[in-house]
Amino acid sequence: MLEKLRIVFSIPELRQKIFLTLFLLAVYRIGYHVRLPILTNGNLSYSGEMQSFLDKVAVFSATDLRSLTIFGLGIAPYISASIIFQLLGTVWAPIEQLRKEGAVGRKKINEYTRYLTLVICVIQSWAYLQFSVIADPNSPLSKVFYGSGGSTLSYGWVLTTVMIMTAGSMFLMWLGEQIDEYGIGNGVSLLIMAGILAQMPKALWDLRQNMSGSLSGMSNNTIGPDVLIVLAFLFVGVVFAVVFITMAQRRIQMQSAKHVRGRRVFGGTKQFLPLKINQSGVMPIIFASSMLMIPGLIFGILANALAGDSDWSKFLSGAFGSLSSMFQSGSSFTYNVLYVVFIFFFCFFWTSIMFNPKEMSQNLQDSGAFIPGYRPGKRTADYLEKVMVRITYVGAAFLAIVAIVPTIITSQFGVSASVAGFYGGTGLLIAVSVAFDLIQKIDSHLLMRNYKGLLEH
């Protein structure tokens, strides 16, 4: 491995790309800690429900929403705009036509995505400031937000802050594009991965605080050597399973038709059409979490506001309590069942958007290839759709298991949510997927120069 790393850094072009990527990620981490103007302390205190809500959103936005910084919105507005245009590309004819125009169409869609990102940044930054003031009325932010009188809205400071947070998110979008063009790997994904890995020291420190030298079993109070060993084996097992499913493919045999040119016969070779088991990636978990975040947050706030006066608000707050044990009766079981149902739904929904069996069948027919035993056209499309439905069940079941592993770890072993997040869920899937994408990009540079890839023996 050391020899392969030496080869990687001995290639001038690849070395330049890696160092540029590391520099741009360092710029992102520096801006991550720059506070908004006027504030001396940018941290806000939230209730348990609010903190859980912000922690989940922060996983796929490359920021910490509890800290009021210039990158407070993270990359989330750009991701939202990209998803919107991906969905529009399947239901709105003008965007669908642009997608078929190749590089020119993609450039136009990217331009529209930037405009929509700007609009989303302005709206989200204003809502974020209002939301933060309501969540913590005694914070320094509230005093600045409403001026010295405490009731008059300080429009100058609010406008300035909205502009700064908008500029911060647009700058992150620009950083991601610079990594795409001049660096190595997917820029936006690397920013998200850097935000996830940056939480690891804090998670390890939380784990260290609860450790003890005696055997603890399942006491949920301290973490002894026995529990630590079990957690280590679980972590290795979960990472292995995530890697296996992420790379798993259903290979469908296909054959190209023979054709004669002059005296030579071309075609007739056997090839494979790879279909990923986890076709939808991490998107179903993100959508399912988002769908359950809002009700859990609203019912949690209602339960606190109506303390002692409303049994139904307490029941609903518990029903959507994501950090409860899956194996406890009643409310926590309700949350996990809904979580799994939404993951299955969004797996099939996202796969139906990203995978078009009719279009793939037409492409095979145009290229002169066919699947043995199935006529080109509708029969081939029906077969591809049947195969994709079957493997999507497997991918959805895998995502559902990975998504609820942190809940089980938290409830059964008594570790904090920040530690349990590295055993599954959105963060682990994103980290593994981005790591493999980065390795493949580096391997492509090595193979072009007749070197072996990083994962080859």
C-alpha positions in Angstrom: 0.0 0.0 0.0 2.9 2.4 0.8 4.3 1.7 -2.6 1.0 2.5 -4.3 0.7 5.8 -2.3 4.2 6.7 -3.5 3.2 6.1 -7.1 0.0 8.2 -6.6 2.1 11.2 -5.3 4.8 10.7 -7.9 2.4 11.5 -10.8 2.5 15.4 -11.0 -1.0 15.9 -12.4 -2.6 13.6 -9.8 -0.5 15.0 -7.0 -1.6 18.6 -7.9 -5.3 17.5 -8.0 -5.0 15.9 -4.5 -3.3 18.8 -2.9 -5.7 21.3 -4.5 -8.6 19.2 -3.2 -7.1 19.1 0.3 -6.5 22.9 0.3 -10.1 23.6 -0.8 -11.4 21.3 2.0 -9.2 23.2 4.5 -10.8 26.4 3.3 -14.2 25.0 4.0 -13.2 23.8 7.5 -11.8 27.3 8.3 -15.0 29.0 7.2 -17.0 26.4 9.2 -15.9 28.1 12.4 -16.2 31.8 11.3 -19.1 33.3 13.3 -21.7 35.7 12.0 -21.0 39.4 12.6 -21.7 41.0 16.0 -22.1 37.7 17.7 -19.5 36.9 20.4 -20.9 33.4 20.9 -22.5 31.6 18.0 -23.7 28.5 19.8 -27.4 28.2 20.7 -29.0 25.9 23.2 -32.0 23.8 22.1 -34.4 21.3 23.6 -33.8 17.6 23.0 -36.2 17.4 20.1 -34.8 20.5 18.4 -31.2 19.3 18.8 -32.0 15.8 17.3 -33.7 17.6 14.4 -30.7 19.8 13.7 -28.2 17.0 14.1 -30.1 14.9 11.4 -30.2 17.8 9.0 -26.6 18.7 9.5 -25.5 15.2 8.3 -26.3 15.9 4.7 -25.7 19.7 4.7 -22.0 19.8 5.6 -22.5 22.2 8.5 -23.5 22.4 12.2 -26.9 24.1 12.4 -26.4 24.8 16.1 -23.6 27.2 15.4 -24.3 30.5 13.8 -21.5 30.7 11.2 -21.1 32.1 7.7 -21.6 28.5 6.4 -24.6 28.0 8.6 -26.8 26.7 5.7 -24.1 24.5 4.4 -24.5 22.9 1.0 -28.1 21.9 1.6 -29.7 24.6 -0.6 -27.6 23.4 -3.6 -28.6 19.8 -3.0 -32.2 20.8 -2.7 -32.1 22.7 -6.0 -30.3 19.7 -7.7 -32.9 17.3 -6.5 -35.7 19.5 -7.7 -34.3 19.7 -11.2 -33.7 15.9 -11.2 -37.4 15.4 -10.4 -38.5 18.0 -12.9 -36.4 16.2 -15.6 -38.8 13.3 -15.4 -42.1 15.1 -15.4 -41.5 18.5 -17.2 -40.9 18.3 -20.9 -38.6 21.4 -21.3 -36.1 20.1 -18.6 -36.3 16.6 -20.0 -35.5 17.9 -23.4 -32.5 19.8 -22.0 -31.2 16.6 -20.4 -31.2 14.9 -23.9 -29.2 17.7 -25.5 -25.9 16.5 -24.0 -23.3 18.9 -22.6 -25.1 22.0 -23.7 -28.3 21.0 -22.0 -26.5 20.0 -18.8 -24.7 23.4 -18.7 -28.1 25.1 -19.0 -29.6 23.0 -16.2 -26.6 23.8 -14.0 -27.2 27.5 -14.6 -30.8 27.2 -13.6 -29.8 25.1 -10.6 -27.5 28.0 -9.4 -30.3 30.5 -9.7 -32.7 28.3 -7.7 -30.0 27.7 -5.1 -29.7 31.5 -4.6 -33.5 31.8 -4.1 -33.5 28.9 -1.7 -30.5 30.4 0.3 -32.4 33.6 0.9 -35.5 31.9 2.0 -33.7 29.3 4.2 -31.4 31.9 5.8 -34.3 34.1 6.8 -36.3 31.2 8.1 -33.2 29.8 10.0 -32.7 33.1 11.8 -36.3 33.4 12.8 -36.4 29.8 13.9 -33.2 30.2 16.0 -34.6 33.2 17.8 -37.9 31.4 18.6 -36.1 28.3 19.7 -33.8 30.2 22.1 -35.3 33.7 23.0 -32.6 34.4 25.6 -29.7 33.9 23.2 -27.3 36.7 22.1 -28.8 36.3 18.6 -32.3 37.4 19.9 -30.8 40.6 21.4 -29.1 41.4 18.1 -32.1 40.3 16.0 -34.5 42.6 17.7 -32.1 45.5 18.6 -31.4 47.0 21.9 -35.1 47.5 22.7 -35.9 43.8 22.6 -39.0 44.2 20.4 -38.0 46.2 17.3 -36.7 44.1 14.4 -33.2 45.1 13.4 -33.7 45.0 9.6 -30.1 46.2 8.8 -28.5 43.3 10.8 -31.0 40.8 9.5 -30.4 41.8 5.9 -26.7 41.7 6.4 -26.8 38.3 8.0 -29.1 36.9 5.3 -26.7 38.1 2.6 -23.6 36.7 4.4 -25.3 33.2 4.9 -26.4 33.2 1.3 -22.9 34.2 0.1 -21.5 31.4 2.3 -23.6 28.7 0.8 -22.9 30.0 -2.8 -19.2 30.0 -1.9 -19.5 26.3 -0.8 -21.3 25.5 -4.1 -18.4 27.2 -5.9 -15.8 25.2 -3.9 -17.6 22.0 -4.9 -17.5 23.0 -8.6 -13.8 23.8 -8.3 -13.0 20.4 -6.9 -15.1 18.8 -9.7 -13.2 20.7 -12.4 -9.6 21.0 -11.0 -9.5 18.5 -8.1 -10.2 14.9 -7.6 -13.6 13.4 -6.7 -17.1 14.8 -6.4 -16.8 18.2 -4.8 -20.2 18.4 -3.1 -19.9 14.8 -1.8 -16.4 15.5 -0.4 -17.7 18.6 1.5 -20.4 16.5 3.1 -18.0 13.7 3.9 -15.6 16.2 5.5 -18.4 17.5 7.7 -19.3 14.0 8.7 -15.7 12.9 9.5 -15.1 16.1 11.4 -17.6 14.9 14.0 -15.6 11.8 14.7 -13.2 13.4 17.4 -16.2 14.7 19.4 -18.0 11.3 19.1 -14.8 9.5 20.3 -14.5 11.9 23.2 -18.2 11.3 24.2 -17.4 7.6 24.1 -14.3 8.1 26.3 -16.3 10.1 28.9 -18.7 7.1 29.4 -16.0 4.4 29.6 -15.2 2.5 32.7 -12.6 -0.2 33.6 -15.1 -2.7 34.9 -17.5 -5.0 33.0 -20.8 -3.2 32.4 -22.9 -5.6 30.3 -26.1 -3.9 29.1 -26.4 -1.5 32.0 -26.7 1.5 29.7 -24.9 3.7 32.2 -21.3 3.1 31.4 -19.3 1.4 28.7 -17.0 -1.3 29.9 -14.4 -3.3 27.9 -16.9 -5.9 27.1 -19.3 -3.4 25.4 -16.4 -1.7 23.7 -15.3 -5.0 22.1 -18.9 -5.7 21.0 -19.1 -2.2 19.5 -15.8 -2.6 17.7 -16.9 -5.9 16.1 -20.3 -4.3 15.2 -18.6 -1.4 13.5 -16.4 -3.6 11.4 -19.4 -5.8 10.5 -21.6 -2.8 9.5 -18.9 -1.2 7.4 -18.3 -4.6 5.7 -22.0 -4.9 4.9 -22.3 -1.4 3.7 -19.3 -1.8 1.4 -20.6 -5.2 0.1 -24.1 -3.8 -0.7 -22.8 -0.6 -2.1 -20.6 -2.4 -4.6 -23.0 -5.3 -5.3 -24.4 -5.7 -8.8 -26.9 -7.9 -10.6 -25.1 -8.7 -13.9 -27.4 -9.4 -16.8 -25.9 -11.2 -19.7 -26.3 -9.6 -23.1 -25.0 -10.3 -26.5 -24.2 -8.0 -29.4 -25.6 -9.0 -32.9 -23.2 -10.1 -35.6 -22.7 -8.0 -38.7 -20.5 -8.3 -41.7 -18.4 -5.5 -43.1 -16.5 -6.6 -46.2 -15.0 -9.9 -45.4 -14.8 -9.4 -41.7 -17.5 -10.4 -39.1 -18.0 -8.0 -36.2 -20.0 -8.4 -33.0 -21.4 -11.6 -31.5 -19.5 -11.0 -28.2 -21.0 -11.6 -24.8 -21.1 -8.8 -22.3 -22.8 -8.0 -19.0 -25.3 -5.2 -18.1 -24.6 -4.3 -14.4 -27.5 -3.2 -12.3 -26.6 -1.9 -8.8 -28.4 -3.5 -5.9 -28.6 -0.2 -4.1 -29.7 1.8 -7.2 -31.1 4.7 -5.2 -28.1 5.3 -2.9 -28.6 7.3 0.2 -31.5 9.3 -1.0 -34.4 7.1 0.5 -32.9 7.6 4.0 -32.6 11.3 3.5 -36.2 11.6 2.3 -37.6 9.3 5.0 -35.8 11.2 7.7 -37.0 14.5 6.4 -40.6 13.2 6.3 -40.4 12.1 9.9 -38.4 15.0 11.3 -41.1 17.6 10.9 -43.9 15.7 12.8 -41.4 14.7 15.5 -40.2 18.2 16.0 -43.8 19.7 16.0 -45.2 17.1 18.4 -42.1 17.5 20.7 -42.6 21.2 20.9 -46.3 20.8 21.6 -45.6 18.2 24.4 -43.3 20.7 26.1 -45.7 23.6 25.6 -48.7 21.6 27.0 -46.8 19.8 29.7 -49.2 18.1 32.0 -52.3 19.2 30.1 -52.3 17.0 27.0 -51.9 13.2 26.9 -52.3 13.1 23.1 -49.3 15.4 22.5 -47.1 13.3 24.8 -48.2 10.1 22.9 -47.5 11.6 19.5 -44.2 13.1 20.7 -43.1 9.6 21.9 -44.4 8.0 18.7 -42.0 10.0 16.6 -39.1 9.9 19.1 -36.3 8.6 16.8 -33.9 7.9 19.7 -36.2 5.4 21.4 -35.6 1.7 21.4 -37.0 -0.2 18.5 -37.9 -3.1 20.8 -39.8 -1.2 23.4 -43.6 -1.3 23.0 -45.8 1.5 21.9 -44.6 4.7 20.5 -40.9 3.9 19.6 -42.1 0.9 17.6 -44.4 3.3 15.6 -41.5 5.5 14.6 -39.3 2.7 13.4 -42.2 1.0 11.4 -43.0 4.3 9.7 -39.3 4.8 9.0 -38.9 1.4 7.3 -42.1 2.0 5.3 -41.0 5.4 4.0 -37.5 4.0 3.1 -39.1 1.2 1.0 -41.5 3.7 -0.6 -38.7 6.2 -1.5 -36.4 3.4 -2.7 -39.0 2.4 -5.4 -39.9 6.0 -6.1 -36.2 7.1 -6.6 -35.4 4.0 -8.6 -38.4 4.6 -10.9 -37.0 8.1 -11.6 -33.4 7.1 -12.1 -33.9 3.8 -14.0 -36.0 3.8 -17.2 -36.3 0.2 -18.6 -37.9 1.3 -21.8 -35.1 3.8 -22.5 -32.5 1.2 -21.7 -34.2 -1.4 -23.9 -34.2 1.1 -26.7 -30.5 1.9 -26.2 -29.7 -1.8 -26.4 -31.7 -2.2 -29.5 -30.1 0.9 -31.2 -26.6 -0.5 -30.3 -27.4 -3.9 -31.8 -27.3 -5.7 -28.4 -29.9 -8.0 -26.9 -30.6 -10.1 -23.9 -30.7 -13.9 -24.8 -34.2 -15.3 -24.6 -36.0 -11.9 -24.8 -37.0 -10.1 -27.9 -35.8 -6.5 -28.2 -38.4 -3.9 -27.3 -41.2 -4.5 -24.8 -40.2 -8.0 -23.8 -36.7 -6.7 -22.9 -38.1 -3.7 -21.0 -40.5 -5.9 -19.0 -37.7 -8.2 -18.1 -35.4 -5.4 -16.9 -38.2 -3.9 -14.9 -39.0 -7.2 -13.2 -35.3 -7.7 -12.3 -35.0 -4.1 -11.0 -38.1 -4.6 -8.8 -36.6 -7.7 -7.3 -33.2 -6.2 -6.5 -34.8 -3.0 -5.2 -36.5 -5.1 -2.5 -33.1 -6.3 -1.4 -31.6 -2.7 -1.5 -34.5 -1.3 0.4 -34.3 -3.9 3.1 -30.5 -3.2 3.4 -31.1 0.5 3.7 -33.9 0.0 6.3 -31.5 -2.2 8.5 -28.7 0.3 8.2 -31.0 3.2 9.0 -32.3 1.7 12.3 -28.9 0.4 13.5 -28.0 3.7 15.2 -31.3 3.5 17.1 -30.6 0.0 18.3 -27.0 0.9 19.3 -28.1 3.9 21.3 -30.9 2.1 23.2 -29.2 -1.3 23.8 -25.6 -0.1 24.6 -26.2 3.3 26.1 -23.8 5.2 23.7 -24.6 8.7 22.6 -26.3 9.4 19.3 -23.2 11.0 17.8 -21.3 7.7 18.4 -24.1 5.5 17.2 -24.3 7.6 14.0 -21.0 6.0 12.8 -22.6 2.5 12.9 -25.2 3.2 10.2 -27.6 5.7 8.8 -27.0 8.5 6.4 -23.5 9.4 7.5 -21.9 6.0 7.1 -23.5 5.4 3.7 -22.3 8.8 2.4 -18.8 8.3 3.8 -18.4 4.8 2.2 -19.9 5.9 -1.1 -17.8 9.0 -1.4 -14.6 7.0 -0.4 -15.2 4.4 -3.2 -15.9 7.2 -5.7 -12.7 8.9 -4.7 -10.7 5.6 -5.1 -12.2 5.0 -8.5 -11.2 8.5 -9.7 -7.6 7.9 -8.5 -7.6 4.4 -10.1 -8.6 5.9 -13.4 -5.5 8.1 -13.4 -3.3 5.2 -12.4 -4.7 2.9 -15.1 -4.2 5.5 -17.8 -0.5 5.3 -16.9 -0.4 1.5 -16.8 -0.2 1.3 -13.0 -2.3 -1.0 -10.9 -5.3 0.4 -9.0 -5.3 1.0 -5.3 -7.5 -2.0 -4.7 -5.7 -4.4 -7.1 -3.1 -6.9 -5.8 
